Amino acid sequence: MNTDNTVKGPAGNDETEVLDPELDEDEVVLGPPSAEESLRYFGVDFDVEGLVRRFERKELIVPRFDPEEPENQGTGYSGFQRGFVWGKRQMDRFIESILLGYPVPGIFLVELKSRQYLVLDGQQRLTTLRDFFKGEVVTEKGAREFILEYAAPPFKGKTYETLEPADQRVLNNALIQATVTLPIGDSGKLAIYTLFERINSGGTQLKDQQIRVAIFPGRATQLVRSMNLDANWRKLFGPKHRDLRDQELILRYLALKRVAVAMEQEDDSAATTFKPPMASFMSAYLGDNEEMSETDREREVGEFQSACALLVEAAGDLALRRNNVINAARADSILTGLTLAIRKDPSIGAARVRSALAMLEGDASYLESTQKSTSHRASVKNRLSAALKAFTGS
């Protein structure tokens, strides 16, 4: 098994590297359901003008990752699409293709109970059409007039308003085929995300945590998002991670914290025992805590904030790093041990935290459990026990 899987940001991005020695890129968090049993399809031809009108009226919804995106609210789905990524050349060539009468790829939609449609595939095309009709394209430098720059005559230099009336009608009346999907039964929603992953026109598959936040949009997921905003956590982790690895690390700690509590209480029930693989274990935590109580939520937030503040005070921004990389297994045990120590003794100070961190760095058995077979039951138990002992003294 590859034992040096790191996640790196694109060139020029200071995105944090997260080392997970047990990361298995072929692991599936939840097995994909059968489309035959979980989805129903039918085809519809929309004229371009009608599609643009529906998009403007929010009848076509793009479920973006941002949890604050107002379009996501009330759909029953959390966001799972990235933002607009087409360049101006792609936009212009797409409009020109329609004006020339060439066929263009269809779109995939999910019909909601509200009779709105969730855009599963087609965001780039719909956004381009809307912007061309509006006459304005938004770039990183701001909004500017949408003029066809990368098109041949007679369309080069044209806006929608300056197109010949006949060309406007060609564009307005052009048909784009839509495949409309309806989820069926308990596995229908998971099938929708599986379908999205497999037809995603960008070619970039969703990561485990991106799938989790979409499938389990309950209180535990909301808790993780709120904890991810903590100022001291941001110092410890760094900038928000594109693939949500910062949120995944918080989830990992929360899931293993439940195991550590059970270890202290000598509770070996199935609900509180760690079961590999780690990815499925974390997903199960979200499923088990979709209705988390406000009391539990407040306690988790308070302990996490106190732990992050203490780590920054005791060891600075690099408290969770080794060689400038965050080791997921080391981080989950440190956060677990420290927060449970805070639960027992809220007066714990920075000096004690520094002593505990030094003790762990000098423990060969602990270090091995954070570097090899980190998702094996024995390794998980060993590093959690060592961290509890270091921070609580018990």
N, C-alpha and C positions, 0 to 999 in steps of 0.2 A: 504494500500500500504506500502511496506517496505520502511522505511525512513532512513535506515542506510546502504546503499549500498556503500561499498568501494572497490577499486581495489587494490589488494596487489600483489607484486612480489613474486616469489618463494622463498623458504627458502634460506637465505644467500644473497639475492639480496636486495639492498637498494632502490628498485624501489619506486617512490613516490606514496603515497596514494592519490587518488582523490575522494572526497566525492561529490556525486550528489544525493541529497535527492529525486529527482523525477525520478531517473533512473529506467526504466521499462525493465527488461531483456527480456520480451516477445514482446516488441515493434518491429515491422518490419520497417526499414527505407523506403524501397520501396517494395510494394507488389510483390511477385514473379510472373513472367509471366508464361503462360502455355507452357510447353515444346513442346506440339503437334504443337503449332502455331509458336514457336520461334526457334526450333532446328530441324536439320535433322541429321540422323545417318547412318553410314554403318560400317561393320566390315572388318578388314584386319588382316591377319596373317603375322607377321614379323619373320624372323629367327634372332636369337640372334646376330650373327655376323653382319648382316645388320643393326640392331638397333644400335649397338655400333658404327658402321661406320657413320651412320646418326647423332648420338649424337656428335661425334667428329667433324663433319663438320658443326655443328650448324644448322642442319636441324630440330633438335628437341630442342625446347627452353623451359627452365624452367623459368617462370615469377616470379622472386623473388622480395621481398618487396623493396630492395635497389633501389632508383630511379636512382642511378648512374650505376646500372648494365647494361653493354652494350648490353646484350642479349634482354633487354626489349625494346630497342629503335627501332622504326620503325614497331612495331607489331600492334599498335593501342590499346594495352592493357598495363595498369600499372601493376607492380608486385603484386601478391597476394599469393605467396607461401613462406613459411619459408625455412630456409636452411636445409642441410642434417642432420638427427638426428639419423639414425641407428647406433647401436653399432656394434663392430666387430663380436660378436656372430651372430647377425641377418644377417650380410653380408655373413659370411661363410656358414650358414645354407641355405641361399637362393641359393648360388652357388651349394652347395651339392645337393639340391633338384632337380635342373636341371640335374646335372650329373647322378643322380639316376633315372631320367626319370619321376619324379613326376610332375603333372600339377602345374603351378604357376598362381597367379592372373593376369588378363589382365591389360592393361593400357588404359587410356582415353586421347585422343588427340583432339586438335582443329585445323582444317585446315585453314591456313591463305591464303590471296590472293597471297602471294609470294610462295605458295606451301610448305612453311615450316609448321612445326607442333608445336603448343603450348602444353606442357605437363600439362594436367589438373590433372592427377593422375598417379603416376608411377615414380616420381622423385627418390625415394630411390632405387628402383630396377634398373633403368637405370644407376644411378651413380655407384652402386655396380658393375654392369656388366662392365662398362667402366673402372673402377679402376682395376678390376681383369685382364682384357685384357691388360691394361697398365703395370700391375705388381707393382702398387704403390697405397697405401692407405694413405690418408691425415687425420691426427688426430690433436687434440689440441696441441700435443707435436711435430708436424711436420710430414713430409712424411716418410714412411717406406715401406719396401717390403711387398707386399700383399701375404702372405702365409696363406693357409687354416689351422687355428689352431683349430677350433671348428667343425671339420669334422671327420668322422670315416675313417679307412683304406678302400680302398687304396688311398683316397684323402687327408688324414691328412698330413700336411707338404708340400703339393704341391703348386706351383705357376702355372699360366697358361702355362708358357714355359716348366715346368717340368712334366705337365700332359702327360700321354700316348697319342700318336697320335689318337688312337680311341676315347679316352675320350675328346680330343680337338674337334674332329668332332661331337661328341654328343652335346657338348656345342654350337658349332658354328651353328649347324643345328636345334637346338631346336626351336620350334615355340612359340611365345608369341602373344596372341590375343590382338588386339587393337580395341577399339571402337572410330571411328573418328566422330567428331561432327562438324557441320557447323551451325553458327548462321544465322537466317533469320529475316529480317525486323528490325524495330527500337528497338524492345525489345530483339533482339538476344544476344547482349552483356551482358545485365543484366541476361539473362537466363544462360549464360556461368558461371558467378560468382555464381549464385544460384546452378547450378549443382556441381560446385567445392565444395561449402560449404557442400553439402549433401553427397558427396562421399569421402570427405577428409579422407584419410586412417589414419591420425594422430588422428582423433576423436576430434580435438579442433576447434570449430566453429570460423569463422572470427568475429571480433568485428565491430561495426558500422563504425568507422573511416577507418578501413582496407578495407571495402567494398566501402566506398565513394571514396577513393583515386584511386581505380581501375575503378570505373564507370565514374568518372569526372576527367580525367587526364589533365584538362585545366589550364589556367593561375592562377585562384584562388587557385587551389591545389598546384601549383608550388610556389605561394606566401606564403602559409602557411608553406611549407617545408623550404623555405629560411628564414622566420622569426623564425622558430624553431631552427636555428643555432646561433641566437644572443647570445653572451657571457653572457650578464646580464640576459636574459631569462633563460639560463641554470642554472645560480646561483639561480634564483627564483624557478624554477620548480624542478631542480635536473637532474639526468641522463636521457637520452632518454628512453622513455617508450616503452616497448615491444609491447603493444597493441595500440600505437600511441595516448595515452590519452593526451600527451603534445600538439600534433598537433590539436587534437579535441578541446582542451581548447582555442587555438588561433582562430580556426574557429568559435567557439561559440562567442568569443568576437567580431570578425569581423562582424558576422551576426547581433548581437545585437547592434553594433555600428551604423549600418545603421538605425535601429529602433530609437535609441536615437537622431540621427540627424533629423529624421522626426518629432520626438516629439518636438524638439526645434523649428522647422519650422512650426509646427502645420499641418503637412502633414499626412493625414489619408488615403492615397491611399492604395490599396490592396498590392502593391509591397513593401511598406515600413512598413507595420503593422505586428507585431508579431502574428503568428498563431501557437498554440501548435499542436502536440507535438514538443518538442525541437529538437529531432533527425531529423525529417522530415524538420523542419525549416532550420537547418544547411545544409542539403543536397540540399535544394532549393537554398540557397545562392551560393553554388558551381556551380549549374546548371545555375544560372542567370549570373555568372561572369566568365564563361569559356573563354571569350574574353576580359578580363579586360585590360584597356589601360595602357600603360607604365607610364603615369602621375599618375594615381590612384595607381598603384603598388608602385611607388617611395614614394608617400605621406604616404601610409599605413606603409611601411617599416620604414620610417623616424620617424613617430609618435610613432610607437611601440618601436623602439630602444630607443628613448628619454624617454618614459614612464618607460621602464624597468630599464634604468640607474638611473632615479630619484627615483624609488622605492627602489633600492638597496642602493642608497646614503641616503635616508631618514629613512629606516627601516631595512636595511640589507637583507640578503638572505631569511629571514622568513617573508618578507613583505606580501606575499599572503597566508600565513599559519595561521591556528589557531589550537593549540594543535598538531603542526607538521603535520597537514593534510591540503591539499588545498581543500577548499570548492568551487566548480565550480561556483555557483551562486555569491558568494562574489567576486571571481576573475574576472568574466565577467563584473561586475559592476564597480569594481575599475579600470580595464584597460580601460573600455569605458569612464568613467568620466574623468580620467586623460589624455587620449589622446585627447579628445575633448577640455579639458582645455588648453593643449599645442597648439592645433590648434588656439585657440583664443589668447593665450598669450605665445609665445615661451620662454619668460624669466622666467616662473614659476620655483621656486626653491624648494630645499629639505624641508625647514621649512614649506612652505605652504602645501606640500604633507603630512608631519607629522601631521599638524593640521587637514587636511581633513580626514586622516585615523582615528584620535582620535574622530572626530565628528561622523563618521559613526559607530564606535564601541559603542558610547553612544546613538545611535538612536535605540530605541526598535523596531519601525516599520520597519526600514531597516533590522535589524537583523532577524526579523521574515520572511521577504521576501527572505532571503537567507537560511532559514532553513525549511520552510514549503511551500508546494504548489508552488515550485520555478518556475514551467513552466506554471502557470496560468497567464493570461494576466495581472491581477491586480498586482500580485507579481513582474512580470517583469517590469512593468511600475513604480511601487513604488521604487524598488531598483535602477533603472536607473536614475529616477528623483532625488533621494537622493544623488547618487554619483555625478551627474552633479552639484547639488547645493553645495555639499561639496568642490568639486575641482575648480569650476568656480565662485562660489559665486552668481550664478544667478538662 
